[in-house]
Each structure stands twice: as structure tokens, then as C-alpha cells.
Amino acid sequence: GVRFTVFDSANSPGLKNSRVTSLYQTEDEVIWIGHETGDVSTMSEGKFATVRLPDAWPKSEIVAFGQDQSRDVWALNISGLLIRLRDQHLLSPPPTSDLTTVARPSLSKQLDGPLRIVFRGAVAEINNDKLVPYDFDPTNSMNYTEQIGPSSDGTIWIIGNHLIRKWKQGTFGQSLGAYPWGQAFITTVMETSSGLLVVC
């Protein structure tokens, strides 16, 4: 039958702890491991190592990793704070008028495009070591983006303002209309190899 190997901090020196909340694999086959405690570990060639983080980095859950256009790896915590793991460069979350939601922040990147963060309805992209706010619909003063996700054709799926739409070259294109799930939080937007859009 199928066999699994269980790794934990007891049998795997270098793995910070067993409270794992996110995983991300880069092209060099390194697996980045985010912990509920705000720590980051890596696994490369079967060996674990703990990533050194600054004292200013909060001890709160790592929810996602992503790579920018320079292939640098960033970690995102539950509070929307970003850290570039190469040099511990910190970025504060994008400004938002929504101070009450408990929706989880997320990272998304399409093909060779910028790494973007969604945080409490706001979107921003990493550009030259800075976080630049990005508004997909500046004509709407009540604009609110819930999640975004890459499409196989290089465009972006936008879930926001109660609509499911595709963004291409500065304008909205294909629309799937209003979404049917009411006020439920969205954590993932992905498109399968067959072109099926999955939202959960």
C-alpha cells in the first residue's frame, strides 16, 4: 500500500516545529515551510533548516509564500505583513478601509507578472522593493477585491464586487457574472489545465 513519512521537529532537526500552515516549492526544488508560530523552515535534498528571521517579525501564522519577478521568495503572515527571505526586507500591508474582516490575506502571480497581495479588499503589487497599491476598478468608489488568481492565458481572475471577471491588459474581459455563494470567505482561486475555474 501507500506509505507516508511523517516529519516533525522531533525526528527532523532543522524543522522549527510541527505546526505547519503553508508550503511552497520553488524551481530549485526547495520546499518553503510556514509555521503557525511565524517561523519559516526549508527542506532541500531531504534536509530541513530553520530560516533566520528578524526580531521584529511577529510570531503569527504564515499563510502563503510567493516569488517576485526577481525570483526572490516572500512570506506573508496573517496580518498582511510581508518579508523577503533573502535579506529580511519587510513590507507593511496595503492600506485598506476594511478594518473588521477576518478574511485571510493571499498572494498571487500570473506567469511573468508581479507578485500581488490581497488584503482586506485591497490589492497591491511588489515593485522595486515597495508595495504599490493596485486598483482593478478605479471607477468604482466601493471597489472591494476578495481574491485573485492566475489564468492559463496569462490574465487574472478577479473575484470582487460580487462578480467573477477576468482582467487583461488594463481592462475587464470575460465575465462569469455574479457569484452564488453569498458572504462566504474565499481562500483559493485557481484554474485547472483544462480551463476549469475552481473557487473555494
N, C-alpha and C positions, 0 to 999 in steps of 0.2 A: 504494500500500500504506500501511500504518500507519507513521507516523513518530513518533519519540520525540526529545525534547530531553533531553540529558544535562547535569545541573548538577553542577558540582564547585567546589571552592574556588579553582580557577584561573580559571574563566570567570564566577564569580558572587561578586563582592565582598560580604561580609557573611555568607556561608556559612562557618561556622567551619572545617570540614574535610569530607572526603568519607566519613568513617567513620560513616555514619548507621545507627542501630539502632532508631529508633522514630519514628512520625509520628502527628500528631493534628490534626484540623481543628475549630475552634470555629465557632459560629454566625455570627460576623462574617467568616468565610471566611479567617481567618488560619491558616496551617499551622505547627504547632509541630514542630520537628525535634530529636530527641535524638541525641546522638553517643556513640560508644563511649568517648570521652575524658572524658565527664561534662559536656560543653558542651551548650548549647541555642541553636538558631538559630530564626528565624521567616521565613516568606515571606508577604508581603502585597502584593497588586496587582503581582505579578511581581518584587518586590524583596526581597532577603534582608537580614537584620540579625542581629547576634550579641547574645544576651541577656546582660546583665551578671550574674555570679554572685559570691557572697562567696568570699573566700579559703579559708574553712572548708569549702566544698563539695568533696567528694572528686572526683578525676579518674577516676571509674569509670562504667561503662556506664549510660546512661539506658534503662530498659526499658519505661517507659509514661508517659503523661500522662492527666490526668483533670480534670474540673471539679466543684467542690463545689456546694452549694446556693446559694451567693452568686455563682456563675459564675466564681469565681477558678480559674485554671489551676494545677495542681500537677504537678511532675515527680517520678518515682520512680526511684531508681537500684538497681543490682543488689544492694546491701547492705541495701535496705529503707528507706533514708533518703529523706524527702520534703522538697521545697522548694516554697513558694508563690512563684510567679514575679513576682507583683505587687510584693511587698515583701521577698522573700528570707527569709521566715519558715521556719525549719527544724523538722522533727518527726522524732524518733528512731523506729525501727521498733518495732512492738508486742512486748511480752515473749513469749518462746516457750521451751519446754523442749527443742525440737529444735535442736541446735547442729551437726548433721552434714549435713543435707540440702543438696543443691545445686540444689533446685527454684527456679525463678525467681519472684520476687515479682510481684504483679499488682495492678491497680486495677480496680474495677467500680462501676457506678452504675446503678440502675434508676429510670427516669422522674424524679420529683422527690425521690427518696430521697437519703440521704447518700452521699458518696464513700467507698468501703471499700477497704482494702488487705488482701491475703492474703500472709502472710509466714511461711514455715516452719511451716505448720499453724495459725497463729493468724490471727484476723480482728480488725480494728479499724476504726472509722469516724471521719472528721473531724467534730468537733463543737465549735463556738466556739473555733477555732484550736488545738484539742487533739486528740490521737489517743486515742479511748476504746475499750478492748477490748470485743469483742462475741462472745458465745458462743451459737451457734445451738442447742447441745445441752448445757446445763449439767448434765443428769442423768448424762452420760457423762464419767467422770473421765479417760478416754483419748481425748477428743474431738480430732479432727485434720481440719482442713479443707484440702483440696488446692487447689480453685479454686471460684469462684462466678461467676455470670453472670446478667444480667437476662433476664426473660421478658417477652413482649409484653403480658401481662396485668397487669404491674406487680409481679409476685412475683419471687423469686430462685431460680435453680437452684443447689443446693449439691452439690458433689462432695466427699465426705468420709466417713470411717469405712467405706470400701469400698462406699458406697451413692450412688445418684443420686436426689436428692429435691428437692422444691420447697417453699420456705419462704414462708408467707403469714400476716401478722398474728400473728406470735409463735408459730407452730406449723408443724410439717411437714404438708404435704398430699400431693399426688400423689407417688408413688414409682415409679421405674423399676427398683427392685431393685439387686442388686449389680452393679458394673461389671465388664466382662470383660477388662480389659487388664492385670491384674496390678499390677506395681510401676512401670510406665512413668510418667514425669512428664507432667503436663497443663499446657499453656501457654494454652489458649483454651477458653472455654465461651461459646457463642452460640446464639441461637435465630433461625431464619430467619423471613421474613414469613409463610411457610406453616405455622409452628409446629414445624418440624423442629429438634431439638436437635443441635447439632454440638459435639463434644468432640475436641480434638486436642492 
